Structures are given as structure tokens and as C-alpha cells.
Amino acid sequence: DLLVAPEDEPAAAAVLRAHGYVSAYAFTPAQDAAFRRVDGDYPYHHPRTGGLVELHGRVSSMRFVAQLPTEGLMARARPVPIGGGHVPAPADDDLF
């Protein structure tokens, strides 16, 4: 699972596609807009490696009862070392 700010989702999807990942969905623009409002997690798979990345523009779907504010979660994120770099990850309190 990869959480990005909603406004960064198209750019993150472009990076995944540039690295050989393929979206599980083939939405029209209208379908994509509706999906983004209600759900918004986009699965991408890599045909050669079998890798799966789920790209999320928010923490929780509108399908669930409890809505979690993505902006606050991202604001409290802390850097975690991965692969020689650092990526933001949820703070301990948010993981709890």
C-alpha cells in the first residue's frame, strides 16, 4: 500500500506505469471521478515480477463507517529508512 496526497495520485500512477506496472482498472474519466469520490485505492500489478502496489489517495474508503482524515495522518508522518533513503510513514499513535 502506498499512500499519497490526493493531488499527487496522478503523478504517482504515472511513475508506476513508467516502471512497468499496469492498472487493474480501465476507467473512463467519469468512472474514475466516481471511483475517486467513493473508494480511491488503485491496484497496480507488474506483469513480469508479479509485484502489486495499491495506490491510495486517502486512508479510508467511503464504503467504511469510520472516515479517517488523511491530511492529519500525513501531517504527523515520520521518516522511516528504506532502501538507503527515507519515506514518510504513519506516526506510532496513528498506527495504534
NURO-555717 format. One record per residue: x, y, z of N, C-alpha, C in turn; residue in one letter; residue number from 1. Coordinates in pm, whole numbers, plus 50000, padded with zeros to 5 digits. Example, Ala and Ser with C-alpha at 12.3 -4.5 7.8 and 13.67 -1.06 7.14 Angstrom:
<rec n_u="51319" n_v="49431" n_w="50780" ca_u="51230" ca_v="49550" ca_w="50780" c_u="51320" c_v="49670" c_w="50780" resn="A" resi="1"/>
<rec n_u="51285" n_v="49775" n_w="50708" ca_u="51367" ca_v="49894" ca_w="50714" c_u="51290" c_v="50003" c_w="50787" resn="S" resi="2"/>
//
This chain:
<rec n_u="50084" n_v="49882" n_w="50000" ca_u="50000" ca_v="50000" ca_w="50000" c_u="50088" c_v="50124" c_w="50000" resn="D" resi="1"/>
<rec n_u="50055" n_v="50216" n_w="49914" ca_u="50129" ca_v="50341" ca_w="49903" c_u="50028" c_v="50454" c_w="49914" resn="L" resi="2"/>
<rec n_u="50041" n_v="50536" n_w="50019" ca_u="49951" ca_v="50649" ca_w="50042" c_u="50018" c_v="50776" c_w="49991" resn="L" resi="3"/>
<rec n_u="49948" n_v="50846" n_w="49904" ca_u="49997" ca_v="50974" ca_w="49853" c_u="49887" c_v="51078" c_w="49871" resn="V" resi="4"/>
<rec n_u="49927" n_v="51203" n_w="49872" ca_u="49827" ca_v="51310" ca_w="49877" c_u="49738" c_v="51298" c_w="49753" resn="A" resi="5"/>
<rec n_u="49607" n_v="51321" n_w="49767" ca_u="49517" ca_v="51305" ca_w="49652" c_u="49564" c_v="51379" c_w="49527" resn="P" resi="6"/>
<rec n_u="49618" n_v="51497" n_w="49545" ca_u="49663" ca_v="51575" ca_w="49428" c_u="49788" c_v="51515" c_w="49363" resn="E" resi="7"/>
<rec n_u="49859" n_v="51426" n_w="49435" ca_u="49979" ca_v="51362" ca_w="49380" c_u="49950" c_v="51225" c_w="49318" resn="D" resi="8"/>
<rec n_u="49828" n_v="51180" n_w="49331" ca_u="49792" ca_v="51047" ca_w="49281" c_u="49818" c_v="51029" c_w="49131" resn="E" resi="9"/>
<rec n_u="49780" n_v="51123" n_w="49044" ca_u="49809" ca_v="51105" ca_w="48902" c_u="49959" c_v="51093" c_w="48872" resn="P" resi="10"/>
<rec n_u="50040" n_v="51173" n_w="48939" ca_u="50185" ca_v="51166" ca_w="48917" c_u="50242" c_v="51034" c_w="48968" resn="A" resi="11"/>
<rec n_u="50194" n_v="50986" n_w="49083" ca_u="50240" ca_v="50858" ca_w="49136" c_u="50200" c_v="50744" c_w="49044" resn="A" resi="12"/>
<rec n_u="50080" n_v="50750" n_w="48988" ca_u="50036" ca_v="50648" ca_w="48894" c_u="50124" c_v="50649" c_w="48768" resn="A" resi="13"/>
<rec n_u="50162" n_v="50767" n_w="48723" ca_u="50249" ca_v="50778" ca_w="48605" c_u="50385" c_v="50714" c_w="48633" resn="A" resi="14"/>
<rec n_u="50438" n_v="50732" n_w="48753" ca_u="50566" ca_v="50670" ca_w="48789" c_u="50553" c_v="50518" c_w="48788" resn="V" resi="15"/>
<rec n_u="50445" n_v="50467" n_w="48845" ca_u="50424" ca_v="50322" ca_w="48845" c_u="50416" c_v="50268" c_w="48702" resn="L" resi="16"/>
<rec n_u="50339" n_v="50335" n_w="48618" ca_u="50327" ca_v="50291" ca_w="48478" c_u="50461" c_v="50296" c_w="48407" resn="R" resi="17"/>
<rec n_u="50541" n_v="50398" n_w="48435" ca_u="50673" ca_v="50411" ca_w="48372" c_u="50766" c_v="50297" c_w="48412" resn="A" resi="18"/>
<rec n_u="50738" n_v="50235" n_w="48526" ca_u="50820" ca_v="50123" ca_w="48573" c_u="50756" c_v="49988" c_w="48544" resn="H" resi="19"/>
<rec n_u="50659" n_v="49986" n_w="48452" ca_u="50603" ca_v="49861" ca_w="48405" c_u="50479" c_v="49812" c_w="48476" resn="G" resi="20"/>
<rec n_u="50428" n_v="49889" n_w="48572" ca_u="50307" ca_v="49847" ca_w="48643" c_u="50184" c_v="49879" c_w="48560" resn="Y" resi="21"/>
<rec n_u="50083" n_v="49796" n_w="48571" ca_u="49961" ca_v="49809" ca_w="48494" c_u="49843" c_v="49820" c_w="48591" resn="V" resi="22"/>
<rec n_u="49755" n_v="49916" n_w="48564" ca_u="49636" ca_v="49933" ca_w="48649" c_u="49541" c_v="49817" c_w="48629" resn="S" resi="23"/>
<rec n_u="49477" n_v="49776" n_w="48736" ca_u="49375" ca_v="49670" ca_w="48728" c_u="49246" c_v="49724" c_w="48669" resn="A" resi="24"/>
<rec n_u="49231" n_v="49857" n_w="48663" ca_u="49109" ca_v="49919" ca_w="48615" c_u="49134" c_v="49993" c_w="48485" resn="Y" resi="25"/>
<rec n_u="49034" n_v="49993" n_w="48399" ca_u="49036" ca_v="50070" ca_w="48275" c_u="48912" c_v="50160" c_w="48277" resn="A" resi="26"/>
<rec n_u="48916" n_v="50262" n_w="48362" ca_u="48801" ca_v="50350" ca_w="48380" c_u="48795" c_v="50458" c_w="48272" resn="F" resi="27"/>
<rec n_u="48674" n_v="50498" n_w="48239" ca_u="48655" ca_v="50620" ca_w="48163" c_u="48681" c_v="50736" c_w="48260" resn="T" resi="28"/>
<rec n_u="48700" n_v="50857" n_w="48212" ca_u="48717" ca_v="50970" ca_w="48305" c_u="48601" c_v="50986" c_w="48404" resn="P" resi="29"/>
<rec n_u="48479" n_v="50963" n_w="48360" ca_u="48363" ca_v="50975" ca_w="48450" c_u="48365" c_v="50865" c_w="48556" resn="A" resi="30"/>
<rec n_u="48397" n_v="50742" n_w="48515" ca_u="48406" ca_v="50632" ca_w="48611" c_u="48518" c_v="50658" c_w="48712" resn="Q" resi="31"/>
<rec n_u="48631" n_v="50709" n_w="48663" ca_u="48742" ca_v="50738" ca_w="48753" c_u="48704" c_v="50843" c_w="48856" resn="D" resi="32"/>
<rec n_u="48635" n_v="50948" n_w="48813" ca_u="48591" ca_v="51053" ca_w="48906" c_u="48499" c_v="50996" c_w="49013" resn="A" resi="33"/>
<rec n_u="48405" n_v="50909" n_w="48974" ca_u="48314" ca_v="50848" ca_w="49070" c_u="48390" c_v="50756" c_w="49165" resn="A" resi="34"/>
<rec n_u="48480" n_v="50676" n_w="49111" ca_u="48559" ca_v="50585" ca_w="49194" c_u="48644" c_v="50662" c_w="49294" resn="F" resi="35"/>
<rec n_u="48705" n_v="50770" n_w="49249" ca_u="48791" ca_v="50852" ca_w="49336" c_u="48711" c_v="50911" c_w="49451" resn="R" resi="36"/>
<rec n_u="48583" n_v="50949" n_w="49427" ca_u="48499" ca_v="51006" ca_w="49533" c_u="48462" c_v="50901" c_w="49639" resn="R" resi="37"/>
<rec n_u="48438" n_v="50778" n_w="49597" ca_u="48388" ca_v="50675" ca_w="49688" c_u="48500" c_v="50588" c_w="49746" resn="V" resi="38"/>
<rec n_u="48590" n_v="50546" n_w="49665" ca_u="48690" ca_v="50449" ca_w="49711" c_u="48829" c_v="50507" c_w="49696" resn="D" resi="39"/>
<rec n_u="48888" n_v="50492" n_w="49580" ca_u="49014" ca_v="50558" ca_w="49553" c_u="49140" c_v="50478" c_w="49574" resn="G" resi="40"/>
<rec n_u="49131" n_v="50347" n_w="49599" ca_u="49257" ca_v="50271" ca_w="49603" c_u="49270" c_v="50196" c_w="49471" resn="D" resi="41"/>
<rec n_u="49379" n_v="50223" n_w="49404" ca_u="49403" ca_v="50172" ca_w="49270" c_u="49510" c_v="50063" c_w="49275" resn="Y" resi="42"/>
<rec n_u="49475" n_v="49938" n_w="49243" ca_u="49575" ca_v="49832" ca_w="49239" c_u="49652" c_v="49836" c_w="49107" resn="P" resi="43"/>
<rec n_u="49784" n_v="49828" n_w="49117" ca_u="49872" ca_v="49818" ca_w="49001" c_u="49955" c_v="49692" c_w="49017" resn="Y" resi="44"/>
<rec n_u="49964" n_v="49614" n_w="48911" ca_u="50047" ca_v="49494" ca_w="48918" c_u="50155" c_v="49501" c_w="48811" resn="H" resi="45"/>
<rec n_u="50263" n_v="49430" n_w="48836" ca_u="50373" ca_v="49423" ca_w="48741" c_u="50368" c_v="49286" c_w="48675" resn="H" resi="46"/>
<rec n_u="50338" n_v="49281" n_w="48545" ca_u="50320" ca_v="49153" ca_w="48478" c_u="50442" c_v="49060" c_w="48485" resn="P" resi="47"/>
<rec n_u="50562" n_v="49117" n_w="48483" ca_u="50682" ca_v="49034" ca_w="48483" c_u="50719" c_v="48983" c_w="48621" resn="R" resi="48"/>
<rec n_u="50711" n_v="49071" n_w="48722" ca_u="50755" ca_v="49034" ca_w="48856" c_u="50641" c_v="48982" c_w="48945" resn="T" resi="49"/>
<rec n_u="50518" n_v="49014" n_w="48907" ca_u="50405" ca_v="48976" ca_w="48991" c_u="50385" c_v="49071" c_w="49109" resn="G" resi="50"/>
<rec n_u="50464" n_v="49177" n_w="49116" ca_u="50451" ca_v="49274" ca_w="49226" c_u="50318" c_v="49347" c_w="49221" resn="G" resi="51"/>
<rec n_u="50267" n_v="49381" n_w="49337" ca_u="50141" ca_v="49453" ca_w="49349" c_u="50163" c_v="49577" c_w="49433" resn="L" resi="52"/>
<rec n_u="50116" n_v="49691" n_w="49385" ca_u="50118" ca_v="49816" ca_w="49460" c_u="49976" c_v="49869" c_w="49458" resn="V" resi="53"/>
<rec n_u="49922" n_v="49897" n_w="49576" ca_u="49791" ca_v="49961" ca_w="49584" c_u="49814" c_v="50108" c_w="49616" resn="E" resi="54"/>
<rec n_u="49777" n_v="50191" n_w="49524" ca_u="49796" ca_v="50336" ca_w="49535" c_u="49671" c_v="50397" c_w="49598" resn="L" resi="55"/>
<rec n_u="49689" n_v="50462" n_w="49712" ca_u="49577" ca_v="50521" ca_w="49787" c_u="49591" c_v="50673" c_w="49792" resn="H" resi="56"/>
<rec n_u="49482" n_v="50741" n_w="49766" ca_u="49478" ca_v="50886" ca_w="49779" c_u="49416" c_v="50932" c_w="49910" resn="G" resi="57"/>
<rec n_u="49368" n_v="50837" n_w="49988" ca_u="49317" ca_v="50866" ca_w="50123" c_u="49325" c_v="50738" c_w="50206" resn="R" resi="58"/>
<rec n_u="49316" n_v="50756" n_w="50336" ca_u="49335" ca_v="50645" ca_w="50429" c_u="49218" c_v="50548" c_w="50426" resn="V" resi="59"/>
<rec n_u="49097" n_v="50599" n_w="50422" ca_u="48981" ca_v="50509" ca_w="50429" c_u="48882" c_v="50539" c_w="50318" resn="S" resi="60"/>
<rec n_u="48812" n_v="50437" n_w="50279" ca_u="48711" ca_v="50447" ca_w="50175" c_u="48579" c_v="50497" c_w="50235" resn="S" resi="61"/>
<rec n_u="48498" n_v="50558" n_w="50152" ca_u="48365" ca_v="50598" ca_w="50197" c_u="48276" c_v="50476" c_w="50219" resn="M" resi="62"/>
<rec n_u="48322" n_v="50357" n_w="50176" ca_u="48246" ca_v="50234" ca_w="50199" c_u="48249" c_v="50195" c_w="50347" resn="R" resi="63"/>
<rec n_u="48345" n_v="50247" n_w="50421" ca_u="48359" ca_v="50212" ca_w="50562" c_u="48289" c_v="50315" c_w="50649" resn="F" resi="64"/>
<rec n_u="48247" n_v="50274" n_w="50767" ca_u="48173" ca_v="50362" ca_w="50856" c_u="48261" c_v="50475" c_w="50908" resn="V" resi="65"/>
<rec n_u="48381" n_v="50444" n_w="50952" ca_u="48470" ca_v="50545" ca_w="51011" c_u="48558" c_v="50607" c_w="50903" resn="A" resi="66"/>
<rec n_u="48548" n_v="50736" n_w="50890" ca_u="48634" ca_v="50808" ca_w="50796" c_u="48756" c_v="50862" c_w="50871" resn="Q" resi="67"/>
<rec n_u="48872" n_v="50833" n_w="50822" ca_u="48996" ca_v="50880" ca_w="50884" c_u="49050" c_v="50997" c_w="50803" resn="L" resi="68"/>
<rec n_u="49083" n_v="51108" n_w="50868" ca_u="49132" ca_v="51224" ca_w="50795" c_u="49275" c_v="51203" c_w="50744" resn="P" resi="69"/>
<rec n_u="49288" n_v="51191" n_w="50615" ca_u="49418" ca_v="51165" ca_w="50552" c_u="49516" c_v="51279" c_w="50575" resn="T" resi="70"/>
<rec n_u="49469" n_v="51403" n_w="50569" ca_u="49559" ca_v="51518" ca_w="50583" c_u="49632" c_v="51516" c_w="50718" resn="E" resi="71"/>
<rec n_u="49559" n_v="51488" n_w="50825" ca_u="49621" ca_v="51483" ca_w="50957" c_u="49721" c_v="51371" c_w="50969" resn="G" resi="72"/>
<rec n_u="49686" n_v="51257" n_w="50915" ca_u="49777" ca_v="51143" ca_w="50919" c_u="49907" c_v="51177" c_w="50846" resn="L" resi="73"/>
<rec n_u="49897" n_v="51240" n_w="50731" ca_u="50016" ca_v="51275" ca_w="50654" c_u="50097" c_v="51384" c_w="50724" resn="M" resi="74"/>
<rec n_u="50029" n_v="51476" n_w="50791" ca_u="50100" ca_v="51583" ca_w="50862" c_u="50181" c_v="51528" c_w="50979" resn="A" resi="75"/>
<rec n_u="50135" n_v="51421" n_w="51040" ca_u="50205" ca_v="51362" ca_w="51156" c_u="50306" c_v="51254" c_w="51116" resn="R" resi="76"/>
<rec n_u="50318" n_v="51225" n_w="50988" ca_u="50407" ca_v="51118" ca_w="50941" c_u="50551" c_v="51145" c_w="50984" resn="A" resi="77"/>
<rec n_u="50624" n_v="51035" n_w="51000" ca_u="50766" ca_v="51045" ca_w="51039" c_u="50849" c_v="50971" c_w="50935" resn="R" resi="78"/>
<rec n_u="50975" n_v="51013" n_w="50915" ca_u="51059" ca_v="50946" ca_w="50816" c_u="51106" c_v="50808" c_w="50866" resn="P" resi="79"/>
<rec n_u="51102" n_v="50711" n_w="50778" ca_u="51147" ca_v="50575" ca_w="50808" c_u="51250" c_v="50537" c_w="50702" resn="V" resi="80"/>
<rec n_u="51367" n_v="50484" n_w="50745" ca_u="51468" ca_v="50446" ca_w="50646" c_u="51429" c_v="50320" c_w="50569" resn="P" resi="81"/>
<rec n_u="51432" n_v="50330" n_w="50437" ca_u="51402" ca_v="50216" ca_w="50350" c_u="51492" c_v="50225" c_w="50226" resn="I" resi="82"/>
<rec n_u="51566" n_v="50120" n_w="50199" ca_u="51645" ca_v="50112" ca_w="50076" c_u="51744" c_v="50224" c_w="50057" resn="G" resi="83"/>
<rec n_u="51806" n_v="50271" n_w="50162" ca_u="51905" ca_v="50377" ca_w="50151" c_u="51847" c_v="50517" c_w="50150" resn="G" resi="84"/>
<rec n_u="51716" n_v="50529" n_w="50159" ca_u="51652" ca_v="50660" ca_w="50165" c_u="51554" c_v="50663" c_w="50280" resn="G" resi="85"/>
<rec n_u="51470" n_v="50763" n_w="50282" ca_u="51367" ca_v="50776" ca_w="50385" c_u="51233" c_v="50801" c_w="50318" resn="H" resi="86"/>
<rec n_u="51130" n_v="50738" n_w="50372" ca_u="50994" ca_v="50762" ca_w="50325" c_u="50907" c_v="50795" c_w="50446" resn="V" resi="87"/>
<rec n_u="50806" n_v="50879" n_w="50428" ca_u="50718" ca_v="50909" ca_w="50541" c_u="50628" c_v="50789" c_w="50572" resn="P" resi="88"/>
<rec n_u="50611" n_v="50762" n_w="50699" ca_u="50526" ca_v="50653" ca_w="50746" c_u="50439" c_v="50706" c_w="50859" resn="A" resi="89"/>
<rec n_u="50324" n_v="50643" n_w="50883" ca_u="50237" ca_v="50692" ca_w="50990" c_u="50308" c_v="50695" c_w="51126" resn="P" resi="90"/>
<rec n_u="50274" n_v="50794" n_w="51205" ca_u="50328" ca_v="50806" ca_w="51341" c_u="50276" c_v="50690" c_w="51425" resn="A" resi="91"/>
<rec n_u="50347" n_v="50659" n_w="51531" ca_u="50310" ca_v="50546" ca_w="51616" c_u="50166" c_v="50555" c_w="51666" resn="D" resi="92"/>
<rec n_u="50123" n_v="50673" n_w="51709" ca_u="49986" ca_v="50689" ca_w="51759" c_u="49883" c_v="50657" c_w="51651" resn="D" resi="93"/>
<rec n_u="49913" n_v="50693" n_w="51526" ca_u="49820" ca_v="50663" ca_w="51417" c_u="49818" c_v="50515" c_w="51383" resn="D" resi="94"/>
<rec n_u="49930" n_v="50447" n_w="51401" ca_u="49933" ca_v="50304" ca_w="51377" c_u="49853" c_v="50228" c_w="51482" resn="L" resi="95"/>
<rec n_u="49850" n_v="50283" n_w="51605" ca_u="49776" ca_v="50220" ca_w="51712" c_u="49629" c_v="50218" c_w="51680" resn="F" resi="96"/>
//
